[in-house]
Amino acid sequence: MSTAPAIVLTGYLAIAAVIDIAKKKLPVVFLVLGVIPAGYGIVSAVLCADTGDIRTVLLAHAIGTAIGLSFLIICLITRDKLGKADAILFTVCGATTGYETLITLIMSAFLLSAVYAVAMLAVGKMNRKSSFAFAPFIMLGYIMTEVLIHGI
């Protein structure tokens, strides 16, 4: 992915992280605005692709979107232990970056949140039933993915 869509997505995720920390809920209007980085990422990827690769690029972004949407099913199964807003953020990331980056982002976000949760449990600031904002970990996972994989 080129740098400009990465910057737009990082900004969107940073705003999501701040709102999630402050309010523990992301407004629907903000989530709908996720079409901006998603659309920009798809258009940018298509314009940067070789003529023969356009179908491959579109397929990668469609699979990324589908993986993100599958987290909505997880929300239903777990009765919102993973929030719907987080699933929508994964969908935006998948649509913007494609499935390869999304898979690494998801693993990074869950790993970072697990380290945070263990640390908070160890110092007694949380218990097993506690919840916390997950959007910051999605943002950090995305930044970590971009730095480690794409060297940005």
C-alpha positions in Angstrom: 0.0 0.0 0.0 1.3 3.5 -0.8 2.1 6.0 1.9 -0.9 8.3 1.5 -3.6 5.7 2.2 -1.5 4.4 5.2 -1.4 8.0 6.6 -5.2 8.4 6.2 -5.9 5.0 7.8 -3.5 5.7 10.7 -5.2 9.1 11.3 -8.7 7.4 11.2 -7.5 4.7 13.7 -5.8 7.3 15.9 -9.1 9.3 16.2 -10.9 6.0 16.9 -8.5 5.2 19.6 -8.9 8.5 21.4 -12.7 8.3 21.2 -12.7 4.7 22.4 -10.5 5.5 25.4 -12.6 8.6 26.3 -16.1 7.2 25.7 -15.7 3.4 25.5 -18.0 3.6 22.5 -17.5 4.8 18.9 -20.3 6.8 17.3 -22.0 5.3 14.3 -21.4 8.4 12.2 -17.6 8.0 12.8 -17.7 4.4 11.9 -19.5 5.2 8.6 -16.7 7.7 7.8 -14.5 4.6 7.6 -15.6 4.4 3.9 -13.1 7.3 3.3 -9.9 5.5 4.1 -11.3 2.3 2.7 -12.3 3.8 -0.6 -9.0 5.8 -0.8 -7.0 2.6 -0.1 -8.8 0.6 -2.8 -8.7 3.4 -5.4 -5.0 4.0 -4.7 -4.1 0.3 -4.9 -6.0 -0.1 -8.2 -4.3 3.0 -9.7 -0.8 1.8 -8.6 -1.4 -1.8 -9.8 -0.2 -3.1 -13.1 -3.0 -3.5 -15.7 -3.0 -7.3 -15.2 -3.0 -7.1 -11.4 -6.2 -5.1 -11.0 -8.3 -8.1 -10.4 -5.8 -9.5 -7.9 -5.7 -6.2 -6.0 -9.5 -6.0 -5.9 -9.7 -9.6 -4.7 -7.2 -8.9 -1.9 -9.2 -6.0 -0.7 -12.5 -7.9 -1.0 -11.0 -10.8 1.1 -9.8 -8.3 3.6 -13.3 -6.8 3.8 -14.8 -10.2 4.2 -12.4 -11.1 7.0 -13.3 -7.9 8.8 -17.0 -8.6 8.4 -16.5 -12.1 9.8 -15.7 -10.4 13.1 -19.3 -9.2 13.2 -20.3 -12.9 13.4 -17.9 -13.3 16.3 -19.6 -10.3 18.0 -22.9 -12.1 17.8 -21.5 -15.4 19.0 -19.6 -13.9 22.0 -22.5 -11.5 22.8 -20.3 -8.4 22.1 -17.2 -9.4 24.1 -15.5 -8.0 21.0 -17.4 -4.9 20.2 -19.2 -4.3 16.9 -17.2 -1.1 16.4 -14.0 -3.1 16.7 -15.3 -5.5 14.0 -16.1 -2.5 11.8 -12.6 -1.1 12.3 -11.2 -4.4 11.2 -13.5 -4.2 8.1 -12.2 -0.7 7.3 -8.6 -1.9 7.7 -9.2 -4.9 5.5 -10.9 -2.9 2.8 -8.1 -0.3 2.9 -5.1 -2.6 3.1 -6.1 -6.0 1.8 -6.1 -9.3 3.6 -2.3 -9.8 4.0 -1.8 -6.7 6.1 -5.1 -7.3 7.9 -4.2 -10.7 9.2 -0.9 -9.4 10.6 -2.7 -6.4 12.1 -5.3 -8.6 13.8 -2.6 -10.9 15.3 -0.6 -7.8 16.5 -3.7 -6.1 18.0 -4.7 -9.2 19.9 -1.1 -9.8 21.1 -0.7 -6.2 22.3 -4.0 -6.3 24.1 -3.2 -9.6 25.7 0.1 -8.1 27.1 -1.8 -5.1 28.3 -4.5 -7.2 30.0 -2.0 -9.5 31.7 -0.1 -6.5 33.0 -3.3 -4.8 34.3 -4.3 -8.1 36.0 -0.9 -8.5 37.5 -0.9 -5.0 39.1 -4.6 -5.4 40.2 -6.0 -2.6 38.0 -8.4 -5.1 36.2 -10.1 -8.3 37.0 -11.2 -11.1 34.7 -14.5 -9.4 34.0 -13.0 -6.0 33.1 -13.3 -4.6 29.7 -11.0 -2.0 28.0 -10.9 0.0 24.8 -9.6 -2.1 21.9 -9.3 0.5 19.2 -5.9 1.7 20.5 -4.6 -1.9 20.0 -6.0 -2.0 16.5 -4.2 1.3 15.8 -0.9 0.1 17.4 -1.3 -3.2 15.6 -1.6 -1.4 12.3 1.4 0.8 12.9 3.4 -2.2 14.0 2.4 -4.1 10.9 3.4 -1.2 8.6 6.7 -0.7 10.3 7.6 -4.4 10.4 6.3 -5.5 7.0 6.4 -2.5 4.8 9.2 -0.6 6.5 7.3 2.7 6.7 
